[in-house]
Amino acid sequence: MKKVFIALLSLLLVSCSTLPPKNPENICSIFEQNTDWYFAAKDAKEKWGVPIHVPMSMMYQESSFKHDATPPMDYFLGFIPIGRVSSAYGYSQAKTMTWEDYMRETDNSGADRDDFDDAIDFMGWFIYKSQKINKTSKWDAYNQYLNYHEGWGGFKRKSYHKKKWLMAVAKKVDSRARRYSAQLKKCEESLGKGWWSRLFS
């Protein structure tokens, strides 16, 4: 009984943790370490029709799953800090203006960018909107990431054509999404049982 209690306590502590996943290359490991993340991602899937592996791959690229991730500092004359290069923040690296649009459109005024549940829902919303605005498939991680980075207007103008580095990054996101998808198929049934069922299985 003592071992069960310790295991239960450990699971509760892990689920509340904001530490980045120990093995971010494996989506099963990510969700096993942060059990509540899987259910938040599943909720976003059901709400926005977005496959879990796409926003998770994009989030890894944007913040490495760090809840308080920020862009690098900008410097005047190369050494005087004048602020961040953008207002992006949190798991999703959402910019302030876009986050405010999300809160207004979804009536989620209490959403926080450093909260995983809100961040994954935001990304589901953005991917859903990219499909509506630019006809980009929700399953197309490559072009969804380009929408995410350039904005819907920039994607429509194909601004990414001038950024070979960005297209290379989008290919990485797409490759990771495909890998995540294959991995998730092997563990999703187990994850769906929840930590309580798996604890006693």
Secondary structure, DSSP 8 states (H G I E B T S, - for coil): -HHHHHHHHHHHHHHT--S--S-TT-HHHHHHHSHHHHHHHHHHHHHH---THHHHHHHHHHHTT-TT----EEEETTTEEEEESS--BTTTTB-HHHHHHHHHHHT-TT--TT-HHHHHHHHHHHHHHHHHHH---TT-HHHHHHHHHHHHHHHHHTGGGG-HHHHHHHHHHHHHHHHHHHHHHHHHHHHHTHHHHHHT-
